């Protein structure tokens, strides 16, 4: 069974400690409403925002596989299910959740989730700027007998460690090529300091950051 997009897991695995299905549902559902539904209209039983919000909350709660997400949804108390828009007697199945998530654009989904996570963060102390650290990592346990380990480039809030954007780095590309597309997910960087390791001391990166983040680039 294919795994969840690694960029989505990377973003959600470091969600703010206080995040919960009930407390954050309204903002999460609103954020997910910008995602286009790849399904044909006929036969749709569950709204896209409902299914994806349930999957997001399940991953935040530590359920990482499609089967585990399906079990989490099936076991939800009726009142929590109602907050997410799930009818207590008609819940999304594991197969339905899997098909929908696999049909979504993983980078766009990760960007929407990252934007929602950013709203959960406390504001930086007065007189300081938010610092975003860009770093790549190989996902533990992602290597199989016939596939290489999955590599992700992520942008994390340096104070809280919350991943605000992430993108897969497969064998056809590299971290250098994914640097600008990663930060493009964050939107306005005008009041943000961006840090990265020596690999990203590239002229193109400096020019990019100078255009979107006047505060500068700290290798």
Secondary structure, DSSP 8 states (H G I E B T S, - for coil): -----HHHHHHHTT--TT--HHHHHHHHHHHHTTS---S-STT--S-HHHHHHHHHHHHHTT--SHHHHHHHHHH--HHHHHHTT-BTTB---HHHHHHHHHHS-HHHHHHHHHHHHHHTS----TT--EEEEEEEEE-TT---SSS---EEEEEEETTT--EEEEEEE-TT--HHHHHHHHHHTT---TTEEEE--GGG--HHHHHHHHHH-TT-EE-
